[in-house]
C-alpha cells in the first residue's frame, strides 16, 4: 500500500445506510474520504454534514462505469441491499454486483489499493446448515427472484479471489448479516424499518408467514467496527460479520409495538418466494482473526433506531 500522511479512502455507496456510518468513522479518524454514490438508495442528507470539509469529496457516479481515482483503500459497498430495491430492477442489480466489482477491482489493481467487498449472508441462500459458517457453500436458487442479489454477491466474491490469485490484489470480504440502526430507509422493505414505520403510522404490523422464521440483527455501530477491523487485518478469506443472537420475527414485532405503546395488531401475509427461514452467523472466525464480536444489546439498538425514526418523522 502506498505511503501517505493520511489514508485516502474511496467508499462506494457512501451515501447509503452502511456507507454513511463508515464515512463518519473514517472522517473522525482524520482520514480522507471520497464518497461515490449514484443516489439510487443513498441520500445526500446522510453525508451532508461532511460537505465543505477539505478531507471529504462527494462524487455522483454509478460503479457500473469505470472511474480512475488515486486512493489507498476501497470500501466497495455499492449495491441495493433490500429485496424491494434490488428486485425493482434485477438486471441493474446483477450489473452492479458484477460490473461494479469488476471496475473497483480494476481500480484497486491499477493504484495498488486494498479493497474490501461488502458481501452478504445471502450467499448462503435459504441455508440447510445452521448456524452458517464461512465454509458452507450455500443453497441458492439461481433462477429465483432473489438470485440477482444472491448470485451477484457470489460472483463478486469470485472476482475478488481471481484478482487476488492473478494480480496479487489485496482483498477483504465481509459477509454481512442483517444490520439495523439510524439512517435505514423507511421504505426499504426490511423487517425492522417496516415494523417501525407501521408503528409510527398506527397500522397493523405485517408479518410474512407465521412469524416463527428467525433473523440475527446486528446494530450498525458493531457492524462498522467489524468492517474496520477486517480492512486493517491481513486476512483475505470471507468473514461473517453479524450478530449470532437469533430472534423470531413475531418477537421483533412485539418489541417494536411496545416501543410505541401500540396494541399488538398484526397482519399475516404469505411468505415471499425463497425467503430464508433461518439466518444466524457463526462468528468464531471473526473472533479468532479480528477479535471482533458485537457489543450492543438488541433492545438498546432498537431504542436508538426507533428514536431516529421518530425524529425523522417529525421533520
N, C-alpha and C positions, 0 to 999 in steps of 0.2 A: 504494500500500500504506500502511496506517495506521502512523503513527509510534508507536514503542513502545520502552521502555527495554530490553525483551527480546522477541525474536520469539516469538510463540506458534504452535506447530506442532500440527496435527492429523495423525496418522498412522493411516490406516485399514488394517486388517490388521497392526497394530503388534506383535502378539504372535507373528507368524509368523517365518519364516526371514529374509526380507529386512527386514521391518519392524522387528524387534528390533535388528538390526545398525544400521539407520538411527537408531533411537532412541538407541542407545549414542552414536553420533556427535553427535547434536544435544544430548543431555544434557551430554556432556563439553565441548561448546562453550558451555555456560552458557545455553542456550535453554530455553524452557518447552515441554513436550510433553503433549498429550492422546493417549493410545493408545486407539483404538477397535477392538474385535475381538469377534466372536461365538464365538470359540474352536472353530470347525469344524476348522481345521487348525492354528491357533495354539495356544500353550500359555502359561499364566501364568508358568511356570518361566523362559521366555525374558526376561521383564521384571521378575521379582520383586526383582532387586537394586536397582531404582529405586523400588519401593513404599515410601512414607514420605518420599520426597524432596519438598519443597514445590514443586518445579518440575515434578513428574510427576503425571499423573492417569490412571487406568485406568478405562475405561467398557466394560461388556459391551453391545454394540449391533450389530445387523445393518444394514448400509448400505442394504438394500432398503427400509428405513423411514427417513423424513426425521428429521433432528436439527438443532437450532439451537444453535450454539456461537459464541463470539467468538474468532476465530483470524485469524492473518495469512497462514499458509501451510497448504495442504492437500496432503499426500503420499498419493495415492489408490492404495494397494497391495492393497486387499482383493479377493481372488478366489482360489479354489483353483487352483494352477498345475500340478499334476502330473496326468497322464491318469487315474490311478486315482481321484483325488479329484474331478476335475471331471466325470468320466463317471459317478460314482456317482449323482449327481442332476443330469442335464444341464439340466433346466428351471431349477433353482435357480442353476446356473452362469450361464445366459443372463440370468436376472433380476439377478444380482449385477453382471454387466457392464453391463447397460442401466440398470436402476433405480438401482443403487448409484452409477454415474457420474452419472446424471441428478440424484440427490439431492445429491451432493457439488458438482456444478456449480451447482445452485441455491443451496447454502450459500455457495459462493465468490462468486456474483453479489451475494447479499444483504449479505455482510460485506466485500466488495471484497478478497477474499483471492486469492492466486496459487495455482493448482492444478497439480500435477504428476501426470500419469497414468502408472502403470506399465503400459504396453502390452507387446507381446510380439513376438518373432520369428515367432510362429505366425501373424501377419497375412500372412506370405509363403506359408503353407501348405507344400506339397511343391514347392519352388521349381524353376522351369525356367531361372532365371538364377542364376549362381554366380560369385563371392560375391554376396550380396544387398545392393544399395544402397537407400537410402530411397526412391528414385524407382520402384523395382519395385513393381508393383501386386499381385503375388501370384498363387498358383494354389491356391485353397482349394475344397474340396468342401463346398458349402453344406448338404448333407443327410447328411454322414457323421457318425461317432460323435465326431469331434473338433470338429465345427463349433460346438458350444455354446460352446467356448472361443475358437476361431479367429475366428468371426464375432462373438462377444461383444466381443473386443478391437477388431475393426474398427468396430463400431457405437459403441464407447466413444470411439474417435478421432474419428468423425463428430460425435458430440455435442460433444466439446471444441471442434472447429473451428467448429461452428454457434454455440455460446455465445460464442466469440471474435468471430465476424462480427456477431452480432446484439446482443450485450451488452457487447462490449469486455472480456470476462472474460480475465484473464491465464492462459494455459495453457502447459504444457511437456509434451512427450510423449516418453517414453523407450521405445524398442523393445528390450526386454531379451532377450538371448540366454542360452543355458544357463549357469546360475550354480551354484556349489557352495561348500561350506565348512561350518564348525561350525553346529549348530542345524538342519541338514536333518533331516527326519523319516525314521526308518529304514524306514518302511513306505510311503513316498510313491511308490514305483514308478519313480523316476528311476534312470538307469543307474549313477551313481556310488554313491548310497546303497544300491542293490540289491547291487552288487558288494561293497561294504564289509561290509554285513550278512551276506551269504552267506559271505564270507571269515572273518568272526569266528566264524560257526557251523559252519565247516569243511564247507560244502555246495558243490556244483558251481555255478559262475557261469553264470547264464542269459543267453545271447546270442541276440537275435532276428535272424533272417536268418542270413547267413554272417559277420556281423561286419565287413563292409567298409564299411558305412554310417558316415558321419562326423558329428561334432559339434565345436563350438568352445566350450570351457569357460572361463568367467571366474570367478576367485576372488571371493568375496563382498566383501572389502575394496575391491578395484578397482571393482566394480560400484557400491558405495555412494559412492565418490569421484566416479564419473561422474554419479550422480543429484544429488549436492550441487552439482556444477559446472553441471549443466543448470538446476536450480532457480534458481541465482544468476545465470544468464545472461539475455540479452534475446532469446534465440532461441525461436520458438514452433512451428516445424515439427517433425515427428518426427525423432528422432536414434537411430541404432543404438548401443546400449551393450552391448558384448560383446568377447570375445577372438577375434581373427582367426586364431589358431593352430589349424588344423584337425587332428583326430586321429581315426583309425578306432576303432570300438568294441572290436575284438579287441585292439588295443594297450592300451587303457584297462584291459581285463580282466587282461592280463598284468602291467601296472604295479601294479595293486591286489593281485593274487595275491602278487607279490613283497614288497609291504609287510608281508604277514602270514606270509611264508615258507611259503606253501601250494604244493602241486603245482598245475600249470595244468590243472585239470579243468573243462571247460566243457560246458554243455548247450545245444544249439542248438534254438530254437523258431521257429515261424512268425512272420513279420513282422506286427505289428499293422496293421490297416486304416488307410490314409492316413498312416502314419508317414513323415516326411520322410527321404529317402535321404541328402541332403547339407544341411549347415547351416553357414554361415560368414558373419559380418557384414563388410561393407565399412565401415570406421570413419574414412574420410577426413574426413567431415563433423564427427564428434566432435572430431577433432584441430583442424580449422580453427576451429570455433565455441567449443570448450570447452578446447582444449589438453589433451585427455584421451586417454590410451591406457593399457591395462593394464600393470602393472609386475610382478606376481607370477608367477613361473615355475610351470608346471603341476605339476612334481614337488614343489616346495615347498608348493604349495597342497594337493596330495593328502596329503602327510605330515601337515600340520596337521589336515586333515579326518579322516584315519584315527585320529590321536591323540585327537581329540574323541570319535569313536565308541567307541574303546577305553575311554576314561574313563567315558562314559555307560553302556556295557555293564557296567562293574564296580560301578556304584551299586546 
